[in-house]
């Protein structure tokens, strides 16, 4: 994660590997970061891949880092293939 939280004196763990939850005939890809409570669930269907949300170039990374500083963001993406 970027240095923004380190500058504030807060340690944030890296997000988990991508996991898959069954949903209908497919799966929902998701990643978890930090500890809760509170759990903050972000389900996005407009962003590419769940892995890309946590990349340094992601416009969402500052938001995710801030959420991880006080809660546990869980990011998910629509129907995914877990193969």
C-alpha positions as a Markdown table, in Angstrom:
| # | Residue | x | y | z |
|---|---|---|---|---|
| 1 | Unk | 0.0 | 0.0 | 0.0 |
| 2 | Unk | 1.1 | 3.5 | -0.5 |
| 3 | Unk | 2.8 | 5.7 | 2.1 |
| 4 | Unk | -0.2 | 7.9 | 2.8 |
| 5 | Unk | -1.2 | 5.8 | 5.9 |
| 6 | Unk | 2.4 | 5.3 | 7.0 |
| 7 | Unk | 2.7 | 9.1 | 7.1 |
| 8 | Unk | -0.3 | 9.2 | 9.5 |
| 9 | Unk | 1.2 | 6.5 | 11.7 |
| 10 | Unk | -1.3 | 3.8 | 10.8 |
| 11 | Unk | -0.3 | 0.4 | 9.6 |
| 12 | Unk | -2.6 | -1.3 | 7.1 |
| 13 | Unk | -2.2 | -4.8 | 5.9 |
| 14 | Unk | -2.1 | -5.8 | 2.2 |
| 15 | Unk | -5.4 | -7.1 | 0.8 |
| 16 | Unk | -6.0 | -10.8 | 0.7 |
| 17 | Unk | -5.6 | -12.9 | -2.4 |
| 18 | Unk | -8.7 | -12.9 | -4.6 |
| 19 | Unk | -11.4 | -15.2 | -3.2 |
| 20 | Unk | -14.6 | -16.4 | -4.8 |
| 21 | Unk | -18.1 | -16.7 | -3.3 |
| 22 | Unk | -20.8 | -18.6 | -5.1 |
| 23 | Unk | -23.6 | -16.5 | -6.6 |
| 24 | Unk | -26.3 | -18.1 | -8.9 |
| 25 | Unk | -24.5 | -19.9 | -11.7 |
| 26 | Unk | -21.3 | -18.0 | -11.2 |
| 27 | Unk | -19.1 | -16.5 | -8.6 |
| 28 | Unk | -18.4 | -13.1 | -7.1 |
| 29 | Unk | -14.7 | -12.2 | -6.8 |
| 30 | Unk | -13.7 | -10.4 | -3.7 |
| 31 | Unk | -10.7 | -9.2 | -1.6 |
| 32 | Unk | -10.5 | -8.2 | 2.1 |
| 33 | Unk | -8.1 | -5.8 | 3.7 |
| 34 | Unk | -7.6 | -4.7 | 7.3 |
| 35 | Unk | -9.6 | -5.7 | 10.3 |
| 36 | Unk | -13.1 | -4.8 | 11.4 |
| 37 | Unk | -15.4 | -3.8 | 12.6 |
| 38 | Unk | -16.8 | -2.1 | 10.8 |
| 39 | Unk | -16.9 | -4.1 | 7.6 |
| 40 | Unk | -17.3 | -1.8 | 4.5 |
| 41 | Unk | -18.5 | -3.6 | 1.5 |
| 42 | Unk | -17.9 | -2.1 | -2.0 |
| 43 | Unk | -19.5 | -4.0 | -4.9 |
| 44 | Unk | -18.5 | -2.4 | -8.2 |
| 45 | Unk | -19.5 | -3.5 | -11.6 |
| 46 | Unk | -17.9 | -0.7 | -13.6 |
| 47 | Unk | -14.2 | -1.1 | -12.6 |
| 48 | Unk | -12.3 | -3.9 | -14.5 |
| 49 | Unk | -11.0 | -6.5 | -12.1 |
| 50 | Unk | -11.0 | -6.8 | -8.3 |
| 51 | Unk | -7.2 | -7.0 | -8.4 |
| 52 | Unk | -6.8 | -3.7 | -10.3 |
| 53 | Unk | -8.6 | -1.8 | -7.5 |
| 54 | Unk | -5.6 | -2.3 | -5.3 |
| 55 | Unk | -2.9 | -1.4 | -7.8 |
| 56 | Unk | -0.8 | 1.7 | -7.3 |
| 57 | Unk | -2.3 | 3.4 | -10.4 |
| 58 | Unk | -5.9 | 2.8 | -9.3 |
| 59 | Unk | -8.0 | 5.9 | -8.7 |
| 60 | Unk | -9.7 | 3.9 | -5.9 |
| 61 | Unk | -6.6 | 3.1 | -3.9 |
| 62 | Unk | -6.6 | 6.3 | -1.7 |
| 63 | Unk | -10.3 | 5.6 | -0.8 |
| 64 | Unk | -9.5 | 1.9 | 0.0 |
| 65 | Unk | -6.5 | 2.8 | 2.1 |
| 66 | Unk | -8.5 | 5.3 | 4.0 |
| 67 | Unk | -11.3 | 2.8 | 4.6 |
| 68 | Unk | -8.7 | 0.2 | 5.8 |
| 69 | Unk | -7.4 | 2.7 | 8.3 |
| 70 | Unk | -10.5 | 2.4 | 10.5 |
| 71 | Unk | -12.4 | -0.7 | 9.1 |
| 72 | Unk | -12.2 | -3.7 | 6.9 |
| 73 | Unk | -13.0 | -2.9 | 3.2 |
| 74 | Unk | -14.3 | -5.8 | 1.3 |
| 75 | Unk | -14.1 | -5.2 | -2.5 |
| 76 | Unk | -16.2 | -7.3 | -4.8 |
| 77 | Unk | -16.8 | -7.5 | -8.5 |
| 78 | Unk | -20.0 | -8.8 | -10.2 |
| 79 | Unk | -20.1 | -12.3 | -11.7 |
| 80 | Unk | -16.6 | -13.8 | -12.1 |
| 81 | Unk | -15.0 | -17.0 | -13.3 |
| 82 | Unk | -12.9 | -18.7 | -10.6 |
| 83 | Unk | -11.0 | -21.0 | -13.0 |
